[in-house]
Amino acid sequence: MIVSIILSCNSCHAQSSQSPPQNDFLQCLSLHLPNNTGISSVVYTPNNASYLSILLSSVRSLRFRSASTPRPQVIVTPFEESQIQTTILCARENGMQIRIRSGGHDYEGLSYTSQVPFVVLDLFNFSEVAIDVDQKTAWVGAGAIIGQLYYRISQTSKTLAFPAGACPTVGVGGLFSGGGYGPMLRKFGLAADNIIDARIIDVNGRILDRKSMGEDLFWAIRGGGGSSFGVITAWKLKLVTVPETLTIFSVGRTLEQNATQLVHKWQYIAPNLDEDILLSISIGPVNSSGTAGGGKTIQANFNSVYLGGVDKLLPLLEQSFPELGVRREDCTEVSWMQSALFFGGYSIQVSPEVVTSRNPEIRSTLPITRYYFKAKLDYVQEPISIKGFEGMWKLLLEREANMGELLVVPYGGKMKEISESALPFPHRAGNLYKIQQLAYWEESGAVASERSISWSRKLHDYMTPYVSKSPRASYMNYRDLDLGVNNYNGGDGETTTSYAQASVWGLKYFKNNFKRLVQIKTKVDPTNFFRNEQSIPSIYSKSSSSKKN
């Protein structure tokens, strides 16, 4: 079978002038993979009928689904760690970059696109979840999506949970290695704060766990981005205990219903609430018959989960935020799994099994899963004035209804108790909340894309006086190439690793932790093999090509 694949690729090369490294890479796989591997089930080239469906199956951003997006010369979908070891070896020998994909939610598509010849290492077969109820731990494969993790936990226990993200199809490999926040961050911190072991394959093909990799590398991959350091295949999680009953609500308020004043006051309240409560806001333009001429208005949706029953929640809200006017009928008591459905954009009435599918038949209502989008993020450390918010509303009203959004998540609680150097993720005490700015659009093509991306940049510029400074911080899992990229050389396309250039974006994501990340990267991957436009650089190497001449 491998001979037919090589011949097929040679034919493909003759017809479409594909680069020689692709064929050399495939030949290397044929020499090093065991004969019983069944290579036809793990290696896909553009000449393979399944190539495009495999590639697009986990391309979550519509911006990168077009034919003009650079595509990999080869996709490898390993079942075993030994196949990953071989892929690393052959890519190093033949000057091919590796892009590692878990769930495919990278905001800038860096897990499946590149401007140089590259291989996608897609980990979707590494999706096993093994739970130890007695020890309150779980091992989860890096290719699993968080919906699969949540569902397996919920089927095992009514009171165990894990504090990770909201969107069910996000892969745990990327989410956890960048930090991973979710609705329980004020109680339990980030996903990365609750990881106690991992398995990673390094540039030399060694399979390492926490003990053998050492505490420096274990620190780096929990918030510093695993794809800069190797291929993470599994995480060991410390599960958390939650009540059998949680309470959720979502109440919307428009400008005509005092939304501006409520959002303004929320800043002083939400970060200081009991850590069992998350009260976040989604804000955007909506059509309104209540405005003059039946035009648009701004609506702020206050979305909450409380780790307890409604009888305890309502007095807390009445004491801390009576102006919001939350009533008993606004609230619903749910299980933890139902709260995950709620934040994942599903009705709590649907079967929770829906979140186990990478491409569910019942689609989430989260706009980011339905539209083209561009996102930016800021941290707010001082309350924003009413005038400041009114300027945001003016810009949001430039968008069509539901095509612009601010997602505002409060910090405080556990997040302010953890040192900013405990993990590479530094955004802890001193931050009131983070505010994600999103532009959505439905029309394909460069014109529509540029129009919306330009608007997102204009909003981001407007936010400058109101957000963190020196650096203006951001979050790696909301990757934004506008913040800066690693340099490229000219014709050969190899990255030029510059500490100074990488610091432009690196300090925004990691602040003072960036220097330590570079030191660890230099130790574990000195030739900078694992790299992309925003990977941690090695200070020893200008390029990472190790192709043998």
Solvent accessible surface area in square Angstrom, and as a share of the most:
residue,aa,sasa,rsa
1,M,148,0.66
2,I,41,0.21
3,V,99,0.57
4,S,57,0.37
5,I,22,0.11
6,I,23,0.12
7,L,112,0.56
8,S,37,0.24
9,C,1,0.01
10,N,64,0.33
11,S,49,0.32
12,C,13,0.08
13,H,61,0.27
14,A,84,0.65
15,Q,149,0.66
16,S,65,0.42
17,S,98,0.63
18,Q,33,0.15
19,S,32,0.21
20,P,80,0.51
21,P,25,0.16
22,Q,0,0.00
23,N,22,0.11
24,D,59,0.30
25,F,0,0.00
26,L,0,0.00
27,Q,79,0.35
28,C,8,0.05
29,L,1,0.00
30,S,30,0.19
31,L,128,0.64
32,H,88,0.39
33,L,17,0.08
34,P,71,0.44
35,N,160,0.82
36,N,136,0.70
37,T,25,0.14
38,G,39,0.37
39,I,14,0.07
40,S,45,0.29
41,S,53,0.34
42,V,1,0.01
43,V,2,0.01
44,Y,27,0.10
45,T,7,0.04
46,P,54,0.34
47,N,80,0.41
48,N,53,0.27
49,A,112,0.86
50,S,47,0.30
51,Y,12,0.05
52,L,78,0.39
53,S,72,0.47
54,I,31,0.16
55,L,5,0.03
56,L,34,0.17
57,S,42,0.27
58,S,2,0.01
59,V,5,0.03
60,R,44,0.16
61,S,3,0.02
62,L,60,0.30
63,R,48,0.17
64,F,36,0.15
65,R,91,0.33
66,S,54,0.35
67,A,90,0.70
68,S,102,0.66
69,T,16,0.10
70,P,50,0.32
71,R,78,0.28
72,P,1,0.01
73,Q,40,0.18
74,V,0,0.00
75,I,0,0.00
76,V,3,0.02
77,T,2,0.01
78,P,0,0.00
79,F,114,0.48
80,E,97,0.43
81,E,32,0.14
82,S,48,0.31
83,Q,7,0.03
84,I,0,0.00
85,Q,57,0.25
86,T,14,0.08
87,T,1,0.00
88,I,1,0.01
89,L,69,0.34
90,C,0,0.00
91,A,0,0.00
92,R,63,0.23
93,E,46,0.21
94,N,13,0.07
95,G,36,0.35
96,M,3,0.01
97,Q,4,0.02
98,I,9,0.05
99,R,4,0.02
100,I,30,0.15
101,R,0,0.00
102,S,11,0.07
103,G,3,0.03
104,G,3,0.03
105,H,43,0.19
106,D,28,0.15
107,Y,23,0.09
108,E,13,0.06
109,G,0,0.00
110,L,9,0.04
111,S,17,0.11
112,Y,4,0.01
113,T,12,0.07
114,S,3,0.02
115,Q,136,0.60
116,V,18,0.10
117,P,48,0.30
118,F,3,0.01
119,V,0,0.00
120,V,0,0.00
121,L,0,0.00
122,D,0,0.00
123,L,3,0.01
124,F,56,0.23
125,N,44,0.23
126,F,28,0.12
127,S,36,0.23
128,E,135,0.60
129,V,13,0.08
130,A,48,0.37
131,I,32,0.16
132,D,60,0.31
133,V,66,0.38
134,D,132,0.68
135,Q,125,0.56
136,K,95,0.40
137,T,19,0.11
138,A,1,0.01
139,W,82,0.29
140,V,1,0.00
141,G,8,0.07
142,A,1,0.00
143,G,0,0.00
144,A,0,0.00
145,I,0,0.00
146,I,0,0.00
147,G,0,0.00
148,Q,37,0.16
149,L,0,0.00
150,Y,14,0.05
151,Y,45,0.17
152,R,92,0.34
153,I,0,0.00
154,S,25,0.16
155,Q,107,0.47
156,T,52,0.31
157,S,21,0.14
158,K,156,0.66
159,T,47,0.27
160,L,7,0.04
161,A,0,0.00
162,F,1,0.00
163,P,2,0.01
164,A,2,0.01
165,G,7,0.07
166,A,38,0.29
167,C,16,0.10
168,P,8,0.05
169,T,14,0.08
170,V,26,0.15
171,G,3,0.03
172,V,0,0.00
173,G,11,0.10
174,G,41,0.39
175,L,22,0.11
176,F,0,0.00
177,S,7,0.05
178,G,1,0.01
179,G,0,0.00
180,G,0,0.00
181,Y,36,0.14
182,G,6,0.06
183,P,25,0.16
184,M,12,0.05
185,L,0,0.00
186,R,3,0.01
187,K,59,0.25
188,F,33,0.14
189,G,1,0.01
190,L,0,0.00
191,A,0,0.00
192,A,0,0.00
193,D,36,0.18
194,N,7,0.04
195,I,4,0.02
196,I,59,0.30
197,D,28,0.15
198,A,0,0.00
199,R,87,0.32
200,I,0,0.00
201,I,0,0.00
202,D,2,0.01
203,V,7,0.04
204,N,97,0.50
205,G,14,0.14
206,R,136,0.49
207,I,63,0.32
208,L,16,0.08
209,D,54,0.28
210,R,80,0.29
211,K,189,0.80
212,S,68,0.44
213,M,21,0.09
214,G,28,0.27
215,E,97,0.43
216,D,65,0.34
217,L,5,0.03
218,F,0,0.00
219,W,13,0.04
220,A,0,0.00
221,I,0,0.00
222,R,30,0.11
223,G,1,0.01
224,G,1,0.01
225,G,1,0.01
226,G,4,0.03
227,S,38,0.25
228,S,4,0.03
229,F,0,0.00
230,G,0,0.00
231,V,0,0.00
232,I,10,0.05
233,T,3,0.02
234,A,15,0.12
235,W,0,0.00
236,K,55,0.23
237,L,0,0.00
238,K,94,0.40
239,L,7,0.04
240,V,11,0.06
241,T,75,0.43
242,V,4,0.02
243,P,54,0.34
244,E,109,0.49
245,T,52,0.30
246,L,1,0.00
247,T,1,0.00
248,I,7,0.04
249,F,4,0.02
250,S,58,0.37
251,V,8,0.05
252,G,27,0.26
253,R,53,0.19
254,T,22,0.13
255,L,57,0.28
256,E,102,0.46
257,Q,99,0.44
258,N,76,0.39
259,A,0,0.00
260,T,11,0.07
261,Q,84,0.37
262,L,7,0.03
263,V,3,0.01
264,H,44,0.20
265,K,77,0.33
266,W,1,0.00
267,Q,1,0.01
268,Y,118,0.45
269,I,18,0.09
270,A,1,0.01
271,P,7,0.05
272,N,107,0.55
273,L,18,0.09
274,D,69,0.36
275,E,61,0.27
276,D,34,0.18
277,I,2,0.01
278,L,8,0.04
279,L,1,0.00
280,S,12,0.08
281,I,3,0.01
282,S,15,0.10
283,I,2,0.01
284,G,10,0.09
285,P,0,0.00
286,V,32,0.19
287,N,115,0.59
288,S,21,0.14
289,S,114,0.74
290,G,65,0.62
291,T,28,0.16
292,A,107,0.83
293,G,89,0.86
294,G,46,0.45
295,G,32,0.31
296,K,71,0.30
297,T,2,0.01
298,I,0,0.00
299,Q,50,0.22
300,A,0,0.00
301,N,46,0.23
302,F,0,0.00
303,N,30,0.15
304,S,0,0.00
305,V,4,0.03
306,Y,14,0.05
307,L,16,0.08
308,G,9,0.09
309,G,21,0.20
310,V,14,0.08
311,D,97,0.50
312,K,141,0.60
313,L,0,0.00
314,L,32,0.16
315,P,80,0.50
316,L,57,0.28
317,L,7,0.03
318,E,118,0.53
319,Q,154,0.68
320,S,36,0.23
321,F,3,0.01
322,P,62,0.39
323,E,84,0.38
324,L,1,0.01
325,G,39,0.37
326,V,24,0.14
327,R,138,0.50
328,R,129,0.47
329,E,126,0.57
330,D,33,0.17
331,C,18,0.11
332,T,58,0.34
333,E,89,0.40
334,V,7,0.04
335,S,43,0.28
336,W,15,0.05
337,M,12,0.06
338,Q,58,0.26
339,S,6,0.04
340,A,15,0.11
341,L,1,0.01
342,F,50,0.21
343,F,30,0.12
344,G,0,0.00
345,G,9,0.09
346,Y,19,0.07
347,S,61,0.39
348,I,32,0.16
349,Q,151,0.67
350,V,36,0.21
351,S,68,0.44
352,P,42,0.26
353,E,98,0.44
354,V,21,0.12
355,V,4,0.03
356,T,35,0.20
357,S,44,0.29
358,R,39,0.14
359,N,92,0.47
360,P,26,0.16
361,E,175,0.78
362,I,93,0.47
363,R,128,0.47
364,S,9,0.06
365,T,91,0.53
366,L,43,0.21
367,P,39,0.24
368,I,35,0.18
369,T,46,0.27
370,R,88,0.32
371,Y,50,0.19
372,Y,41,0.16
373,F,8,0.03
374,K,6,0.03
375,A,3,0.02
376,K,4,0.02
377,L,5,0.02
378,D,0,0.00
379,Y,0,0.00
380,V,0,0.00
381,Q,70,0.31
382,E,127,0.57
383,P,47,0.30
384,I,3,0.02
385,S,56,0.36
386,I,59,0.30
387,K,162,0.69
388,G,0,0.00
389,F,4,0.02
390,E,89,0.40
391,G,18,0.17
392,M,0,0.00
393,W,10,0.03
394,K,150,0.64
395,L,20,0.10
396,L,0,0.00
397,L,58,0.29
398,E,95,0.42
399,R,25,0.09
400,E,124,0.56
401,A,19,0.15
402,N,87,0.45
403,M,15,0.07
404,G,2,0.02
405,E,24,0.11
406,L,0,0.00
407,L,54,0.27
408,V,4,0.03
409,V,15,0.09
410,P,0,0.00
411,Y,0,0.00
412,G,5,0.05
413,G,11,0.10
414,K,71,0.30
415,M,0,0.00
416,K,111,0.47
417,E,114,0.51
418,I,31,0.16
419,S,65,0.42
420,E,68,0.30
421,S,63,0.40
422,A,46,0.36
423,L,7,0.03
424,P,0,0.00
425,F,3,0.01
426,P,1,0.01
427,H,2,0.01
428,R,4,0.01
429,A,67,0.52
430,G,55,0.53
431,N,12,0.06
432,L,40,0.20
433,Y,1,0.00
434,K,2,0.01
435,I,1,0.01
436,Q,6,0.03
437,Q,1,0.00
438,L,1,0.00
439,A,0,0.00
440,Y,2,0.01
441,W,14,0.05
442,E,120,0.54
443,E,108,0.49
444,S,72,0.47
445,G,48,0.47
446,A,84,0.65
447,V,116,0.66
448,A,2,0.01
449,S,24,0.15
450,E,91,0.41
451,R,137,0.50
452,S,3,0.02
453,I,18,0.09
454,S,48,0.31
455,W,15,0.05
456,S,1,0.01
457,R,99,0.36
458,K,95,0.40
459,L,0,0.00
460,H,21,0.09
461,D,99,0.51
462,Y,62,0.24
463,M,0,0.00
464,T,63,0.36
465,P,86,0.54
466,Y,57,0.22
467,V,6,0.03
468,S,5,0.03
469,K,127,0.54
470,S,115,0.74
471,P,39,0.25
472,R,47,0.17
473,A,5,0.04
474,S,4,0.03
475,Y,3,0.01
476,M,21,0.09
477,N,35,0.18
478,Y,25,0.10
479,R,20,0.07
480,D,2,0.01
481,L,49,0.24
482,D,64,0.33
483,L,25,0.12
484,G,15,0.15
485,V,50,0.29
486,N,9,0.04
487,N,62,0.32
488,Y,71,0.27
489,N,69,0.36
490,G,67,0.64
491,G,92,0.88
492,D,90,0.47
493,G,14,0.13
494,E,41,0.19
495,T,2,0.01
496,T,32,0.18
497,T,18,0.10
498,S,33,0.21
499,Y,88,0.33
500,A,73,0.57
501,Q,56,0.25
502,A,0,0.00
503,S,16,0.10
504,V,75,0.43
505,W,2,0.01
506,G,0,0.00
507,L,73,0.36
508,K,44,0.19
509,Y,3,0.01
510,F,3,0.01
511,K,44,0.19
512,N,126,0.65
513,N,11,0.06
514,F,0,0.00
515,K,124,0.52
516,R,88,0.32
517,L,0,0.00
518,V,3,0.02
519,Q,97,0.43
520,I,8,0.04
521,K,0,0.00
522,T,9,0.05
523,K,157,0.67
524,V,31,0.18
525,D,0,0.00
526,P,54,0.34
527,T,55,0.32
528,N,4,0.02
529,F,8,0.03
530,F,2,0.01
531,R,20,0.07
532,N,10,0.05
533,E,17,0.07
534,Q,5,0.02
535,S,2,0.01
536,I,3,0.01
537,P,1,0.01
538,S,1,0.01
539,I,99,0.50
540,Y,165,0.63
541,S,20,0.13
542,K,161,0.68
543,S,37,0.24
544,S,2,0.01
545,S,53,0.34
546,S,36,0.24
547,K,77,0.32
548,K,148,0.63
549,N,191,0.98
